[in-house]
Amino acid sequence: MSKITIRSFQDLQQYEGTEIGVSDYHTITQEQINLFADATLDHQWIHLDAERAKTESPFKSTIAHGYLTVSLLPYLWGQIISIENLKMQVNYEIESLRFNQAVAVDSALRLRVKLLSTKDLRGVIKARLEVTMEIEGSKKPAFNGIITFLYHFN
């Protein structure tokens, strides 16, 4: 599926109720996990200590922070859709989110998105998205849920 371009509320609204697309895969590296740990002050060994994880973790390797995988949403969403004529995009809401499976280091993730609804709030567009973060080679996704972005068009 190719990247779609949105220039207005009407452009976005036409995709309501449909799967908009799937991003490319992004591989989670140990360096990315380490940087996220430093940024969030979450230095739990399950994320950082590869030797200990091999022997003590049920996953047998370090795993990405759940919130690291969530933080990839805007980046991967940007691979699916190009929104032009935009002043700004704001992360507005996570209505529901369920972590289904840990993401081991060196796993590749991709985002699958369905546009549930759009609403014009006096010029600010509220877009509710059903998101699924898929793990390459796994039947269970890392997470799935409903998120909302606000789009301020020019």
Disulfide bonds with the S-S distance in Angstrom:
none
